[in-house]
Amino acid sequence: MGSTLDTTDIRLLKELKENARENIASLSKKLGIPRTTVHYRIKKLVEEGVIEKFTVKPNYKKLNLGTTAFILARYDPDSGVNQREVAERIAALDGVYEVHIIAGEWDLLIKVRAPSSEEVGQIVVDRLREIRGVGQTVTMVSFVTVKEEL
């Protein structure tokens, strides 16, 4: 397998992304291949790192984290810390779900979740901007999520 996945592997991955709890027998029936083959292929996909982990997708509204925001941040190179360290400190903050070091006008893209836009503001003003190495930020609150994948 390695980096070359066949159509069966791709179909299997699609099914597992849709429902990672689906049992082997059901996957076997959907894909039209024996259960032992499904089991073997999943095992190989995990061993080769194609599947990193099996997880859940929470309903953030029901967890009172229904407000999602994206923050662009500039790295301050005069801060005495490197950009990767800044990104790791940001990643450790409660409410931060993703941190990406990006190219372009901005240096970091951060995804946060909170109960309200006011609490997003608290994350930005009281915690994010207090991290040494974080320069200018701009925050964009999401109105609605049309598509989000794990």
Salt bridges, closest charged atoms under 4 A:
ASP6 OD1 - ARG41 NH1 2.96
ASP9 OD1 - ARG41 NH1 2.70
GLU15 OE1 - LYS30 NZ 3.27
GLU22 OE2 - LYS30 NZ 3.05
GLU47 OE2 - LYS43 NZ 3.89
GLU48 OE2 - LYS44 NZ 3.71
GLU85 OE1 - ARG89 NH2 3.81
GLU98 OE1 - HIS100 NE2 2.80
GLU98 OE2 - LYS111 NZ 3.62
GLU105 OE2 - ARG74 NH2 2.88
GLU148 OE2 - LYS111 NZ 2.25
GLU148 OE2 - ARG113 NH2 2.65
GLU149 OE1 - LYS17 NZ 2.48
GLU149 OE2 - LYS147 NZ 3.09
